[in-house]
């Protein structure tokens, strides 16, 4: 399965996916990385692993249409089958979402629909979980639709919130769960084990 990765920051999830591919557990090819921030560490990871990378930012374009055209052409050129968002902080143009319906995945560092939506990213999520007093947080892997964090849920895993947690401690525990699990959802898609029925994502012959 030919995958394009979108990343804005550290790209630790990107790295975890590369590692799973290297170890032979994940049967996916990373054919392109796209980042909106030229300083993102994700670009170093792409370079170190010989993955072609492009710096494309919405601010480079006068209109969303031109931005979408550029993204669409770049994705098409490498014959992208799946788009993987791995800490990508920009909203994708709606034409790209339409074109790649149920072929764009994202990972969110909480159990959606709680603690999701606009503004709920990075440490904001973990602060909100602690302020609310939730006893569980976790990860959600979902398909991307037009609304932030609202597409069909592919996988969720919980992690405990511990009494002594500060946002960083919780973030670390959640990120470890992301690294452990994201690849499994992608591998299931690559193996054709995922079927989408409206909002429901059905795993066929899976072990999750
Ligand atoms: C992760 O917590 C992910 O859930 C969110 O962005 C963060 C990306 O981290 N979408 P990294 O860049 O993969 O280290």
Boltz pocket constraint, residues with backbone or C-beta under 6 A from the ligand:
constraints:
  - pocket:
      binder: B
      contacts: [[A, 7], [A, 9], [A, 10], [A, 11], [A, 12], [A, 13], [A, 14], [A, 85], [A, 86], [A, 87], [A, 88], [A, 107], [A, 108], [A, 109], [A, 122], [A, 175], [A, 178]]
      max_distance: 6.0
